[in-house]
């Protein structure tokens, strides 16, 4: 099951009032508008689990990500953005909704109405694979997609367009510079939002505003 990170920073409500969690540094990387969108390039380092959005040598967004685990590796190679969808839901994993019961399931074993898991800010780079908002673990843990933190996924979505080049490799030259000593999110193991919210349209309506500098 792909776990999705809450968009709203509500630790006292969503996390049961745990004061310890409120002391963590908020993960929210700056993003900058390109001068020429046609020159934007995305590089992904699988070993570093980092995304570098560049305009020439100018970094527009540098952020941690979570890539596919060994059983579901993220494809390597040169790609380009094929499609963008802000409010996408998974066609494989989600919930079976039957009257008051909402149960996690795959689409093949749903016993009620199937509602896919939300995958906001979807940016597809090859059929079945894309970038989207999700929990950014320190180890590869996705089913092959590239997850971006809630506070950065919308920025990434705005920085790329259909046709933007994407280069995915084990390492990138920027690992030794932009990615060196880069801190990662600490909230990857926080609880999911309630299933009743994840299956509703309100989940997408509460997405936070995207700010590009």
N, C-alpha and C positions, 0 to 999 in steps of 0.2 A: 504494500500500500504506500503510495506516495503521500507524504505528510506535508501540509501546507502551512506556511507561517502566517500568523495573524498580522493584519495590516495596522491595526490600531494599537498604540502603546497604552495598554490598560492593565498593568500588572496587578493592581489591587483588586480588580474585578475578575480578570481571566485566570490569574494565578493564585487565587485564594488568599490574597493579602500577604504574600511572602515578602517580607522586607528585604531579605537577602538579595532577591533577584532584581529589585529596583536599584541596587547599587552598581550594577554592571554598566559599563560604557555602552551607550547606544551605538549600534552599527549603522552608519549612514554616511556613505562616501560622496564627496562632491562630484558633480558632473557639469561639463561645460559644452555650450553650443558650438558646433563646428562652423568655421567660416565658409567652408565649401563641403556640403554633405556628400558630394560625389567622391571625395577623397577619404572618407571614413573607412577604416578597416578594423575588423574584430579579430583578435588573436586569443586562443584558449590554450593554456598550458594544463595538460592532464595530470602531470606529476605534481605540479604546484597547486592545482585546482584554483587557477586564477584566470580572470578575464581582463584583457587589455583592449579598450576601445581607443583607437588612435586616429588622428588626422595628420598624416605624415609622421613626424617624430613627436607631435604634441599629444599628450595623453588627455583624452576627454573623460574617461571613466576607468578607474582601476578598482576592481572589486573581487572578492573571493567568490567561489562557486562550489558546487558539488556535482561530480560527474558520475558516470556509470560504474557500478561495482564489477568485479571480475566476471561474473556470470552474465552481466548485461552491459558490456563496454560501450562507451561513447565512441562513435565512428571517428577515425582520423582522416585528415585530408583537407583539400581546398573545396570550400562550398560557397554558397551565397544565400542571402535571405530569400526564401521562396514565398513566404506568406507571413502575415502578422494578424493576430486576433486578440484583442484586449480581454475578452470575457470567454475564454475557452474552457471547456470541460473535457476530462479524459474520456476516451471511448473504450477504455479497458478496465479501469479501476474506479470504484465509486461506492454507491450505496443502493441497497434495495429498500424502497420506501413502500410500506404496506400499512395503510391507516396510520396508527400512532407509532409503529415500529420503524426505525431507521437503522439498518444493519450494514456494516461494511461488506463489500462483495466485489467480485469481478463481474463483468457484463454477462459472462456465460452462466453464472449461477445466481443471478438475481431472481428472487421469488415474488417481487412486487414491481413497482415502477423503478426502472434503473435511472439514477441520477449520477452522472460522472463527477469525479473529484474536481474541484476548481483548479485550473492551471492558468491563472491570470498572466497577462502580458506575454502570450505565446508568440515566439519568433521561430518559425520553422526553417531549418537549413537543409533538410533532406527528409523524404517521406517517413513519418513516424518518429522523428527526432526534432527537438527544438529546445530553445531556452524558455524558461518560465519561472515564475515565483515559486519558491519552495524552501524547505529547511536546508541550510547550508552546513552540513556535517564536516568535521575535520578529516574524514576518510571518505573514499568513494562509496556512495550509497544509493544512487538513483538507478532507474531501469534503463539508463542510457541517455536520458535527457540531461540538460545542464541547468541546474537550479541556481537561482539568484535570490539574494536576501530581499525581504519585503520592501525595505527602504531603498533598494537600488534597482529592482526589476523594472519599475516604471520608467526610470531614467534610461536604462538600456533600451527599452522599447521605443522611446522617443528618439534616441540617437541613431538608430538604424532604419533603413528603408529597404523595400524589395530591391534586390540586386547588390546590397552591401556585401563585400567579400568577407568570408569567415575562414580562418585558418586554424585548424585544430591539430595539435601535435603533442607528443610526450613532453617536450620542453619548448620554450620560446626564449629568444634573446633577452626579452624584458624581465625574465625571472631573476636575473642577476642585478637588475637596477630597480625598476618599478615594483617588482615583487619581492625584493629582498626585505626581510624582517617585517613583512606586511602582516598586520594583525587580522584575525579572523573573527567571525561572529561567535558569541558565546551562548546564544539562545537556541541552539539547534535541537536541544532535547526538551524544550518546553512543550506543554500539552497542546494538542489541537484545540481549535475552536469547537463549540458544540456541533454535532452532526446536523441539528436542526437549522443552524446558520449556514453551514457548508453546503447544504442542499437547496438553499433559498437564493433568490435573485438579490436579496439584500446584501449578500456577501460581496458581490461585485459593486454594488452601489456605494459601499463604504470605503472603496479604495482611496488611499490618501492622494493628495495632489502631488503632481510631479514638478520638481523645481530644478531647472537647469540654469547655471550661472552664465 
